[in-house]
Amino acid sequence: MIAINPQVLMVALLAAVSIGGIAWVFLYPILSGEKQMEQRQASVAKAQPTARLPGTRGPLKSRREQVEETLKELEIRNSKAKKVPLNMKITQAGLSWSKRQFILTSATLGFVTFLVVMFAGVGLIAALALAFAAAFGLPLWVLKFLKKRRQQRFLLTFPDAVDVIVRGIKAGLPLLDSLKIVSLEAPEPVKSEFRQIVETQTIGIPLGDACVKLYERMPLPEANFFGIVISIQQKAGGNLSEALGNLSRVLRDRKRMQAKIKAMSMEAKASAMIIAALPFAVMLLVYITSPKYIELLWTQPIGRMMLAGCAVWMFTGVMVMKKMINFDF
């Protein structure tokens, strides 16, 4: 019987994890086409210098120049807000916790997990790893899950809220009164987000800036479009009801396109699920038919090493398939 030192097993496991991480970093951008997409976006979004027409006066600005300046300011503001602080992540998830409460809850969860694993007799290294995952990984994953669920609920009713604003403006109501109607009658989370806009505008912040801040709490392209339309109209003027009506049609078209993409990608998702479940199904069938044959994988040290390496590579492959299947638009 071959005896392997547990330290050697741990080193091999860490080496497999490192190799999987390196493959994830260098191979995923090539497989998913992310680099080509970034290069294409950079070439499209590259600013081109515009020449001033002869005979135009310097101090006066046309409506087009005002719109370009507004878009540039919004782009700079959104680029600075890429690093989201923890308190903003909590707000985006729809929780009313403070930053201190979240940190204390995460620390308590990690400490309890460490005690439970230690009493189970698994080992110090496993207890530390699971405690680290429970204290740092699990709470952030929960925040991400709640944020995604809240964004999906927002997208369901946001086009209807824009239509309510359009009808209010066409009926002769001011924009602020139309926003108040949405903040009182719309379902959550649209109701609370528009209430934040009304309350922010009440304390003295311009209405355009208050609508732009919606993107900070709800980082969606649809919310960004709404803030841009309101901000441009407040600074450059124009027919707001027509602009918001066009925005409502764009939002509904994006919603239909998203549903179509989900329907078309379900076949690929089903194939990925079958491929991911195939090793476990084969392992179960072999255990039922020949248990002594497959028991070597968890009774022998070299077998456990092989299982650990296969788990790392399996996880890497599942993540690559997930990124290739999920379409962002």
Secondary structure, DSSP 4 states (H G I P E B T S, - for coil): -----HHHHHHHHHHHHHHHHHHHHHHHHHHHTHHHHHHHHHHHH-----PPPTT--SS---HHHHHHHHHHHHHHHHHHT-S--HHHHHHHTT----HHHHHHHHHHHHHHHHHHHHHTT--HHHHHHHHHIIIIIHHHHHHHHHHHHHHHHHHHHHHHHHHHHHHHHHTT--HHHHHHHHHHHSPTTHHHHHHHHHHHHHTT--HHHHHHTHHHHS--HHHHHHHHHHHHHHHH---HHHHHHHHHHHHHHHHHHHHHHHHHHHHHHHHHHHHHHHHHHHHHHHHHH-HHHHTHHHHSHHHHHHHHHHHHHHHHHHHHHHHHH----
